[in-house]
Amino acid sequence: MRERFATWLIAAVAVAATAHSVSPVLTAQTATAGGQASAPRRAASAQPDLRGVWRAWNLAKYDLEDHGARPGVPAGRGFVVDPADGRIPYQPAALEKRRQNYENTKNPDPWKNADPFVKCYLPGIPRMTYLGWPFQIIQTPDYVTFVYEWAHKKRVIPLHAPPPPSEADTAWMGMARGHYEGNSLVINLTNFNSYTWFDMAGNYHSDALQVVERYTPINADTLQYEATMTDPKIFTRPWTVRMTIQRQKDIGLLDYECTAMLDEIGIHHTWPRDFDVN
């Protein structure tokens, strides 16, 4: 599986690298004469133009639900829009597991802290989107590529879906297939492993997780991001988060290598036994 993924990744990134030379011509301006953002940009093919560097400026990384201030965590409003009460619809036993997860995030030793992200494991989807680090979107006719500043991670999303992966193949970031619906890029993800969390509050999932992401331009400098999570092992029903993502201007992606920082403080980085590079 790793060899198949590596071959696909190399080919897709090579295509993405030429994005500026093959991207469709834009048919709308990006700003008005007064400097205000105009309508969303669209390509000649009528697909939304999502190219650029984006960043989520919010507190979702701390807790996706409404929460009060606690040590190291500012108070904030939640991002769960469905169900309407703003609460993630956990099954009772799973809710207790979330409480235990949070209690086990208080250890300063990364290898005794329950949050997988503290160990520099890949954060998963949707968490990667709202970590706070910027990411770049590159579009070509066949792929959409996400390049993240955090740990130089890349996601290559095929728009013409290949055969579905084997159920035995799992990945930290899920297996993705993309398509356009009107003004939105829609990404369907399956085959997650069970290691990642949704935030620092212990919200989690199982290996049955499925995610549907939607990236929709609101104007030239703002995207609406939605992610709907389905996991019959953990939740009583699907649930959805929604937030805005802003264009980052005047600067591209910089360098952030999480594993290198762990090495600097004397922590040797290891992966779970069934770690997959995706």
VEXNU-513598 format. One record per atom (N, C-alpha, C): residue in three letters; y, z, x. Coordinates in steps of 0.2 Angstrom, whole numbers, padded with zeros to 4 digits, always signed. Each point is the difference from the previous one (the first is absolute). Last residue first. Layout:
VEXNU-513598
ALAYZX ...
***
This chain:
VEXNU-513598
ASN+0041+0024+0002 ASN+0005-0002-0005 ASN+0003+0006-0003 VAL-0017+0002+0017 VAL+0007-0002+0003 VAL+0004-0002-0006 ASP-0020+0019-0003 ASP+0001-0008+0000 ASP+0007-0001+0002 PHE-0018+0022+0001 PHE+0006-0003+0001 PHE+0000-0007+0000 ASP-0017+0019-0002 ASP-0001-0007-0003 ASP+0007-0003-0001 ARG-0003+0021+0011 ARG-0005-0004+0003 ARG+0000-0007-0004 PRO+0023+0013+0003 PRO-0006+0001-0003 PRO-0005-0005+0002 TRP+0018+0004+0018 TRP+0000-0003-0007 TRP-0007+0003-0003 THR+0019+0009+0021 THR-0007-0003-0002 THR+0000-0002-0007 HIS+0018+0009+0022 HIS-0001-0003-0007 HIS-0007-0003+0000 HIS+0011+0021+0014 HIS-0003-0006+0001 HIS-0002-0003-0007 ILE+0020+0016+0010 ILE-0005+0000-0006 ILE-0003-0007+0001 GLY+0019+0009+0013 GLY-0006+0002+0002 GLY-0006+0000-0005 ILE+0024-0008+0000 ILE+0000+0008-0001 ILE-0008+0002+0001 GLU+0006-0023+0002 GLU+0005+0003+0004 GLU-0001+0008+0000 ASP-0013-0014-0014 ASP-0003+0000+0007 ASP+0005+0004+0005 LEU+0006-0005-0023 LEU-0005+0005+0001 LEU-0003+0001+0007 MET+0015-0017-0004 MET+0004+0006+0000 MET-0005+0006+0000 ALA-0008-0022-0001 ALA+0003+0001+0007 ALA+0003+0007+0000 THR-0009-0009-0021 THR-0005+0003+0005 THR+0003+0002+0007 CYS+0015-0010-0016 CYS-0002+0007-0002 CYS-0006+0002+0005 GLU+0020-0018+0002 GLU-0007+0000+0001 GLU-0002+0007-0001 TYR+0022-0017-0004 TYR-0003+0006-0002 TYR-0007+0000+0001 ASP+0024-0016+0003 ASP-0006+0002+0003 ASP-0002+0007-0002 LEU+0016-0019-0014 LEU+0000+0003+0007 LEU-0007+0002+0002 LEU+0011-0020-0018 LEU-0004+0006+0001 LEU+0000+0002+0008 GLY+0022-0011-0009 GLY-0007-0001-0002 GLY-0004+0006+0001 ILE+0027-0003-0006 ILE-0005+0002+0005 ILE-0007-0002-0002 ASP+0020-0005-0013 ASP+0003+0001+0007 ASP-0005+0003+0005 LYS-0005+0004-0026 LYS+0004-0005+0003 LYS+0002+0002+0007 GLN-0019+0005-0020 GLN+0003+0003+0006 GLN+0003-0005+0003 ARG-0006+0003-0027 ARG+0000-0004+0006 ARG+0003+0003+0006 GLN-0012+0014-0021 GLN+0006-0003+0002 GLN-0001-0005+0007 ILE-0015+0011-0023 ILE+0000-0001+0007 ILE+0006-0004+0002 THR-0009+0017-0022 THR+0004-0006+0003 THR-0001+0000+0007 MET-0018+0009-0019 MET+0006+0002+0004 MET+0003-0006+0002 ARG-0023+0011-0015 ARG+0005-0005+0000 ARG+0006+0003+0004 VAL-0028+0004-0008 VAL+0006+0003+0003 VAL+0005-0006+0001 THR-0024+0006-0016 THR+0005-0004+0003 THR+0006+0003+0003 TRP-0028+0003-0010 TRP+0007+0002+0000 TRP+0004-0004+0005 PRO-0026+0002-0015 PRO+0004-0003+0005 PRO+0007+0003-0001 ARG-0019+0016-0008 ARG+0002-0007-0002 ARG+0004-0003+0006 THR-0011+0021+0002 THR-0002-0001-0006 THR+0002-0007-0003 PHE-0006+0007+0027 PHE+0005+0000-0006 PHE-0002-0002-0006 ILE-0015+0001+0020 ILE+0005+0005+0001 ILE+0005+0001-0006 LYS-0018-0016+0001 LYS-0003+0006+0003 LYS+0005+0006+0000 PRO+0006-0023-0007 PRO-0004+0004-0005 PRO-0003+0006+0003 ASP+0021-0015+0007 ASP-0005+0003+0003 ASP-0004+0005-0005 THR+0023-0018+0004 THR-0005+0002-0005 THR-0006+0002+0005 MET+0029-0005+0001 MET-0006+0002+0003 MET-0005+0002-0006 THR+0024-0015+0006 THR-0004+0003-0006 THR-0007+0001+0004 ALA+0027-0005+0008 ALA-0007+0000+0002 ALA-0004+0004-0006 GLU+0026-0013+0006 GLU-0005+0003-0004 GLU-0007+0000+0003 TYR+0028-0005+0006 TYR-0007+0000+0003 TYR-0004+0004-0006 GLN+0024-0015+0003 GLN-0003+0005-0003 GLN-0007+0000+0002 LEU+0022-0008+0015 LEU-0007-0002-0004 LEU-0001+0006-0004 THR+0024-0011+0012 THR-0004+0006-0003 THR-0007-0003-0003 ASP+0019-0013+0010 ASP-0001+0006+0005 ASP-0004+0005-0003 ALA+0006-0020-0013 ALA-0001-0002+0007 ALA-0002+0005+0005 ASN-0005+0007-0025 ASN+0006-0005+0003 ASN-0002-0002+0007 ILE-0017+0009-0013 ILE+0005+0002-0004 ILE+0006-0004+0001 PRO-0027-0005+0006 PRO+0007+0000+0002 PRO+0004+0002-0006 THR-0026+0007+0005 THR+0004-0004-0005 THR+0008+0000+0003 TYR-0028+0007+0005 TYR+0006-0001+0004 TYR+0005-0005-0004 ARG-0024+0015-0005 ARG+0004-0005-0002 ARG+0007+0001+0004 GLU-0029+0008+0001 GLU+0007+0001+0002 GLU+0004-0006-0003 VAL-0024+0014-0005 VAL+0003-0006-0001 VAL+0008+0001+0002 VAL-0026+0012+0006 VAL+0007+0000-0001 VAL+0003-0007-0001 GLN-0024+0018+0000 GLN+0003-0007-0001 GLN+0007+0000-0001 LEU-0022+0018+0008 LEU+0007-0002-0001 LEU+0001-0007+0000 ALA-0020+0014+0005 ALA+0000-0004-0006 ALA+0007-0003-0002 ASP-0006+0016+0017 ASP-0001-0006+0003 ASP-0001-0005-0006 SER+0016+0021-0003 SER-0007-0001+0002 SER-0001-0007+0003 HIS+0023+0017-0001 HIS-0004-0005-0004 HIS-0007+0000+0003 TYR+0026+0016+0000 TYR-0006-0004+0003 TYR-0003-0004-0005 ASN+0022+0019+0006 ASN-0003-0005-0005 ASN-0004-0005+0004 GLY+0012+0018+0011 GLY-0007+0001-0001 GLY-0003-0005-0006 ALA+0023+0002+0010 ALA-0001+0006-0005 ALA-0008+0000-0002 MET+0013-0017+0014 MET-0001+0006+0004 MET-0003+0006-0005 ASP-0006-0025-0007 ASP+0006+0003+0002 ASP-0001+0006+0004 PHE-0017-0015-0008 PHE+0006-0004-0003 PHE+0006+0003+0003 TRP-0024-0001+0013 TRP+0003+0004-0006 TRP+0006-0004-0002 THR-0025-0006+0014 THR+0007+0000-0001 THR+0002+0004-0006 TYR-0024-0005+0006 TYR+0004+0005+0005 TYR+0007+0001-0001 SER-0020-0014-0010 SER+0003+0006-0004 SER+0004+0005+0004 ASN-0003-0029+0001 ASN-0004+0006+0001 ASN+0003+0006-0003 PHE+0002-0025-0011 PHE+0003+0005+0005 PHE-0005+0005+0002 ASN-0001-0021-0015 ASN-0004+0001+0006 ASN+0004+0005+0005 THR+0015-0015-0016 THR-0006+0004-0001 THR-0003+0002+0007 LEU+0025-0012-0012 LEU-0004+0003+0005 LEU-0006+0004-0002 ASN+0020-0020-0007 ASN-0005+0004-0003 ASN-0004+0003+0006 ILE+0026-0010-0005 ILE-0005+0001+0005 ILE-0005+0005-0003 VAL+0023-0017-0007 VAL-0005+0005-0002 VAL-0006+0000+0005 LEU+0027-0008-0002 LEU-0006+0000+0004 LEU-0004+0005-0003 SER+0020-0011-0015 SER-0003+0005+0003 SER-0006-0002+0005 ASN+0014-0012-0018 ASN+0004+0002+0006 ASN-0003+0006+0004 GLY-0016-0014-0014 GLY+0007+0000-0002 GLY+0004+0001+0007 GLU-0022+0005+0006 GLU+0001+0000-0008 GLU+0007+0000-0001 TYR-0018-0005+0022 TYR+0007+0000-0003 TYR-0001+0000-0007 HIS-0018+0009+0020 HIS+0002-0006-0004 HIS+0007+0002-0003 GLY-0022+0010+0018 GLY+0007+0000-0003 GLY+0001-0006-0004 ARG-0019+0019+0012 ARG+0001-0007-0002 ARG+0006-0001-0004 ALA-0013+0019+0019 ALA+0005-0002-0005 ALA-0001-0008-0002 MET-0013+0025+0009 MET+0000-0007+0000 MET+0004-0004-0005 GLY+0004+0026+0012 GLY-0003-0004-0005 GLY-0001-0008+0002 MET+0007+0019+0015 MET+0006-0003-0004 MET-0003-0005-0006 TRP-0015+0012+0014 TRP+0005+0005-0001 TRP+0006-0003-0004 ALA-0026-0009-0003 ALA+0006-0001+0005 ALA+0005+0006-0002 THR-0028-0011-0004 THR+0006+0004-0002 THR+0005+0000+0005 ASP-0024-0012-0009 ASP+0005-0001+0005 ASP+0006+0004-0003 ALA-0020-0003-0012 ALA-0002+0005+0006 ALA+0006+0000+0005 GLU-0001-0014-0020 GLU+0002+0006-0002 GLU-0001+0005+0006 SER+0006-0026+0005 SER-0006+0004-0002 SER+0003+0007-0002 PRO+0018-0019-0003 PRO-0004+0003+0005 PRO-0006+0004-0003 PRO+0010-0023-0011 PRO+0001+0008+0000 PRO-0004+0003+0006 PRO+0009-0026+0002 PRO-0005+0004-0004 PRO+0001+0007+0001 PRO+0022-0012+0004 PRO-0007-0002+0002 PRO-0005+0004-0004 ALA+0026-0007-0008 ALA-0005+0005+0001 ALA-0007-0003+0003 HIS+0026-0006+0002 HIS-0006-0004-0003 HIS-0006+0004+0002 LEU+0019+0009+0008 LEU+0002-0002-0007 LEU-0005-0004-0003 PRO-0001+0020+0020 PRO-0001-0007-0002 PRO+0002-0001-0007 ILE+0009+0018+0019 ILE-0002-0001-0007 ILE-0002-0007-0002 VAL+0003+0018+0022 VAL+0000-0007-0002 VAL-0003-0001-0006 ARG+0012+0021+0015 ARG-0005-0002-0005 ARG+0001-0007-0002 LYS+0005+0019+0022 LYS+0001-0007-0003 LYS-0005+0000-0006 LYS+0012+0020+0019 LYS-0005-0003-0005 LYS+0002-0006-0003 HIS+0010+0015+0017 HIS-0001-0007+0001 HIS-0005-0003-0005 ALA+0009+0024+0001 ALA-0007-0002+0004 ALA-0001-0007+0000 TRP+0020+0004-0014 TRP-0005+0006+0001 TRP-0006-0003+0003 GLU+0016-0015-0008 GLU+0002+0003+0006 GLU-0005+0005+0002 TYR-0008-0021-0014 TYR+0003+0007-0001 TYR+0002+0002+0007 VAL-0005-0024-0014 VAL+0000+0003+0006 VAL+0003+0007+0000 PHE-0012-0019-0018 PHE+0004+0006+0001 PHE-0001+0002+0007 THR-0004-0025-0013 THR-0002+0005+0005 THR+0005+0006+0000 VAL-0011-0021-0016 VAL+0006+0004+0001 VAL-0002+0006+0005 TYR-0010-0027-0005 TYR-0001+0007+0001 TYR+0007+0003-0001 ASP-0004-0023-0003 ASP-0006+0002-0001 ASP-0001+0008+0001 PRO+0021-0014+0002 PRO-0003-0002-0006 PRO-0007+0003-0002 THR+0017+0015+0014 THR-0002-0007+0001 THR-0003-0002-0007 GLN+0016+0022+0009 GLN-0004-0004-0005 GLN-0001-0007+0003 ILE+0006+0028+0008 ILE+0000-0007+0002 ILE-0004-0004-0005 ILE+0013+0026+0003 ILE-0005-0005-0004 ILE+0002-0007+0002 GLN+0003+0027+0012 GLN+0002-0007-0001 GLN-0005-0004-0005 PHE+0008+0028+0004 PHE-0005-0005+0000 PHE+0003-0007-0001 PRO+0007+0028+0007 PRO+0001-0006-0003 PRO-0006-0005+0001 TRP-0001+0028-0003 TRP+0001-0005+0005 TRP+0001-0007-0003 GLY-0005+0019-0014 GLY+0007+0000+0003 GLY+0002-0004+0006 LEU-0020+0002-0016 LEU+0000+0005+0005 LEU+0007+0002+0003 TYR-0009-0015-0019 TYR+0005+0004+0000 TYR+0000+0006+0005 THR-0016-0019-0001 THR+0006-0003-0003 THR+0006+0005+0001 MET-0023+0006+0005 MET+0003-0003+0005 MET+0007-0003-0002 ARG-0015+0010-0016 ARG+0004+0005+0004 ARG+0004-0004+0006 PRO-0016-0008-0019 PRO+0007-0002+0001 PRO+0004+0004+0005 ILE-0020-0005+0008 ILE+0005-0003-0005 ILE-0001+0004-0006 GLY-0005+0008+0027 GLY-0002-0003-0006 GLY+0005-0003-0004 PRO+0000+0011+0023 PRO+0002+0004-0006 PRO-0003-0003-0007 LEU-0010+0001+0026 LEU+0003-0005-0004 LEU+0002+0003-0007 TYR-0003+0017+0020 TYR-0005-0005-0003 TYR+0005-0004-0005 CYS+0007+0019+0014 CYS+0002-0007+0002 CYS-0005-0005-0003 LYS+0001+0024-0004 LYS-0004-0002+0006 LYS+0001-0007+0002 VAL+0011+0009-0019 VAL+0002+0005+0006 VAL-0004-0002+0006 PHE-0005-0010-0021 PHE+0005-0003+0004 PHE+0003+0004+0006 PRO-0018+0008-0016 PRO-0002-0005+0005 PRO+0006-0003+0004 ASP-0001+0025-0010 ASP+0003-0007-0002 ASP-0002-0005+0005 ALA-0006+0024+0001 ALA-0004-0004-0004 ALA+0003-0007-0001 ASN+0001+0016+0022 ASN+0004-0001-0006 ASN-0004-0005-0004 LYS-0007+0007+0021 LYS-0002+0005-0005 LYS+0004-0001-0006 TRP+0004-0014+0019 TRP-0008+0000-0001 TRP-0002+0005-0005 PRO+0023+0000+0007 PRO-0002-0006-0004 PRO-0007-0001-0001 ASP+0014+0023+0003 ASP-0005-0004+0004 ASP-0002-0006-0004 PRO+0014+0016-0010 PRO+0004-0004+0004 PRO-0005-0004+0005 ASN-0004+0009-0026 ASN-0002+0001+0007 ASN+0003-0004+0005 LYS+0001-0001-0025 LYS+0005+0005+0003 LYS-0002+0001+0008 THR-0011-0013-0019 THR+0004-0004+0004 THR+0005+0005+0004 ASN-0017+0006-0016 ASN-0003-0001+0007 ASN+0004-0005+0004 GLU+0005+0006-0023 GLU+0000+0007+0004 GLU-0002-0001+0007 TYR+0000-0019-0015 TYR+0007+0002+0002 TYR-0001+0007+0004 ASN-0020-0008-0008 ASN+0003-0005+0005 ASN+0006+0003+0002 GLN-0010+0011-0018 GLN-0003+0001+0006 GLN+0003-0004+0006 ARG+0007-0005-0022 ARG+0003+0006+0002 ARG-0003+0002+0007 ARG-0010-0019-0010 ARG+0007-0001+0003 ARG+0003+0006+0002 LYS-0021+0002-0010 LYS+0000-0002+0007 LYS+0007-0002+0003 GLU-0001+0007-0023 GLU-0002+0005+0005 GLU+0000-0002+0007 LEU+0001-0016-0016 LEU+0007+0003+0000 LEU-0001+0006+0005 ALA-0019-0012-0006 ALA+0004-0004+0005 ALA+0007+0004+0001 ALA-0015+0008-0017 ALA-0003+0001+0007 ALA+0004-0003+0005 PRO+0007-0005-0022 PRO+0001+0007+0001 PRO-0003+0002+0007 GLN+0009-0025-0004 GLN-0005+0004-0003 GLN+0000+0007+0003 TYR+0023-0015+0000 TYR-0007+0002+0004 TYR-0005+0003-0005 PRO+0024-0014-0001 PRO-0006+0002-0004 PRO-0006+0002+0003 ILE+0027+0001+0008 ILE-0006-0004+0001 ILE-0006+0003-0004 ARG+0026+0002-0008 ARG-0005+0003+0004 ARG-0006-0004+0001 GLY+0021-0004-0013 GLY+0001+0000+0007 GLY-0005+0003+0004 ASP+0002-0005-0025 ASP+0002+0007+0003 ASP+0001+0000+0007 ALA-0007-0020-0011 ALA+0007+0001-0001 ALA+0002+0007+0002 PRO-0021-0014+0012 PRO+0002+0003-0007 PRO+0007+0002+0000 ASP+0004-0014+0012 ASP-0006+0000-0005 ASP-0006+0004+0003 VAL+0020-0001+0012 VAL+0003-0002-0006 VAL-0005-0001-0005 VAL+0004+0013+0025 VAL-0005-0001-0005 VAL+0004-0002-0006 PHE+0010+0009+0019 PHE+0000-0008+0000 PHE-0005-0002-0005 GLY+0016+0025+0004 GLY-0006-0004+0002 GLY+0001-0008-0002 ARG+0019+0019+0010 ARG-0003-0003-0007 ARG-0006-0004+0002 GLY+0008+0021+0016 GLY+0001-0007-0002 GLY-0003-0002-0006 ALA+0006+0020+0022 ALA-0002-0001-0007 ALA+0002-0007-0002 PRO-0007+0005+0025 PRO+0006+0001-0004 PRO-0003-0001-0007 VAL-0014+0010+0021 VAL+0000-0006-0005 VAL+0006+0001-0004 GLY-0006+0015+0018 GLY-0001-0006+0003 GLY+0001-0006-0005 PRO-0006+0023-0011 PRO+0002-0001+0008 PRO-0001-0007+0002 ARG+0006+0000-0024 ARG-0005+0005+0003 ARG+0001-0001+0007 ALA+0012-0008-0026 ALA+0000+0001+0007 ALA-0005+0005+0003 GLY-0005-0013-0023 GLY+0005+0004+0003 GLY+0000+0000+0007 HIS-0009-0020-0017 HIS-0002+0005+0004 HIS+0007+0004+0002 ASP-0012-0023-0015 ASP+0005+0005+0001 ASP-0002+0006+0004 GLU-0015-0020+0006 GLU+0002+0004-0006 GLU+0006+0004+0001 LEU-0010-0012+0018 LEU+0001-0005-0005 LEU+0002+0003-0007 ASP+0004+0009+0026 ASP-0004+0001-0006 ASP+0002-0005-0005 TYR+0006-0002+0023 TYR-0002+0007+0000 TYR-0004+0002-0006 LYS+0008-0022+0005 LYS-0005+0002+0005 LYS-0002+0007-0001 ALA+0018-0010-0013 ALA-0007-0001-0003 ALA-0005+0002+0005 LEU+0025+0000+0000 LEU-0004+0006+0001 LEU-0007-0001-0002 ASN+0019-0020+0008 ASN-0001+0005-0006 ASN-0005+0005+0003 TRP+0008-0025+0007 TRP+0004+0006+0001 TRP-0001+0005-0005 ALA-0013-0023+0010 ALA+0000+0005-0006 ALA+0004+0006+0002 ARG+0000-0027+0010 ARG-0001+0008+0002 ARG+0001+0004-0007 TRP-0002-0028+0013 TRP+0001+0005-0005 TRP-0002+0007+0001 VAL+0005-0027+0010 VAL-0002+0006+0002 VAL+0003+0005-0005 GLY-0007-0027-0004 GLY+0005+0004+0003 GLY-0003+0007+0002 ARG-0006-0020-0020 ARG+0000+0000+0008 ARG+0006+0005+0002 LEU-0009-0008-0023 LEU+0000+0007+0002 LEU+0001+0001+0008 ASP+0003-0018-0022 ASP+0001+0000+0007 ASP+0000+0008+0002 PRO-0012-0012-0022 PRO+0005+0004+0002 PRO+0000+0000+0008 GLN-0008-0022-0014 GLN-0003+0007+0002 GLN+0006+0004+0003 ALA+0002-0023-0007 ALA+0001+0005-0005 ALA-0003+0006+0002 SER+0002-0020+0014 SER-0006+0001-0004 SER+0000+0004-0006 ALA+0018-0001+0017 ALA-0001-0007-0004 ALA-0006+0000-0005 ALA+0009+0024+0006 ALA-0002-0005+0004 ALA+0000-0007-0005 ARG+0015+0023-0003 ARG-0006-0003-0001 ARG-0001-0006+0004 ARG+0016+0025-0002 ARG-0001-0007+0003 ARG-0007-0002-0003 PRO+0015+0017-0014 PRO-0005+0000+0005 PRO-0001-0007+0003 ALA+0024+0006-0009 ALA-0006+0000-0003 ALA-0005-0001+0005 SER+0021+0010+0011 SER-0001-0004-0006 SER-0007+0000-0003 ALA+0017+0018+0014 ALA-0006-0003+0000 ALA-0001-0005-0006 GLN+0024+0005+0011 GLN-0005+0004-0004 GLN-0006-0004+0000 GLY+0021-0007+0011 GLY-0004+0004+0004 GLY-0005+0004-0004 GLY+0016-0017-0008 GLY+0003+0007+0001 GLY-0004+0005+0004 ALA-0006-0023-0005 ALA+0005+0000+0004 ALA+0003+0007+0001 THR-0025-0001-0006 THR+0006-0003-0003 THR+0005+0000+0005 ALA-0027-0001+0006 ALA+0006+0005-0001 ALA+0006-0004-0003 THR-0022-0010+0006 THR-0001+0007+0000 THR+0005+0004-0001 GLN-0006-0026-0010 GLN+0003+0004+0005 GLN-0002+0007+0000 ALA-0016-0020-0008 ALA+0005+0005-0003 ALA+0003+0003+0006 THR-0019-0015+0002 THR+0004-0003-0005 THR+0006+0004-0003 LEU-0016-0003+0025 LEU+0002+0004-0006 LEU+0004-0004-0004 VAL-0021-0009+0014 VAL+0007+0000+0000 VAL+0003+0004-0005 PRO-0025+0004+0011 PRO+0004-0004-0004 PRO+0007+0001+0000 SER-0015+0004+0022 SER+0001+0003-0007 SER+0004-0004-0004 VAL-0008-0004+0023 VAL-0004-0003-0006 VAL+0002+0003-0006 SER+0009+0006+0021 SER+0000-0007+0001 SER-0003-0003-0006 HIS+0001+0024+0003 HIS+0007-0003+0000 HIS+0000-0007-0001 ALA-0021+0011+0003 ALA+0003+0001-0006 ALA+0007-0003-0001 THR-0018+0002+0018 THR+0004-0006-0001 THR+0004+0000-0007 ALA-0016+0018+0007 ALA+0005-0001+0005 ALA+0005-0006+0000 ALA-0019+0004-0015 ALA+0006+0004-0001 ALA+0005-0001+0005 VAL-0021-0010+0004 VAL+0004-0003-0005 VAL+0006+0003-0002 ALA-0014+0011+0015 ALA+0003-0006+0003 ALA+0004-0004-0005 VAL-0011+0019-0008 VAL+0006+0002+0003 VAL+0003-0006+0004 ALA-0021-0003-0011 ALA+0005+0001-0005 ALA+0007+0002+0004 ALA-0020-0003+0013 ALA+0002-0006-0003 ALA+0006+0000-0005 ILE-0010+0020+0010 ILE+0003-0004+0005 ILE+0003-0007-0003 LEU-0012+0014-0014 LEU+0006+0003+0001 LEU+0004-0004+0005 TRP-0023-0006-0006 TRP+0005-0001-0005 TRP+0007+0002+0002 THR-0017+0006+0014 THR+0001-0007+0000 THR+0005-0002-0005 ALA-0007+0022+0001 ALA+0004-0002+0006 ALA+0002-0007+0000 PHE-0015+0008-0017 PHE+0007+0002-0001 PHE+0005-0002+0006 ARG-0023-0003+0002 ARG+0002-0005-0005 ARG+0008+0002-0001 GLU-0012+0014+0014 GLU+0001-0007+0003 GLU+0003-0004-0005 ARG-0006+0021-0007 ARG+0006+0000+0004 ARG+0002-0006+0003 MET-0020+0002-0013 MET+0006+0000-0004 MET+0006+0000+0004 
***
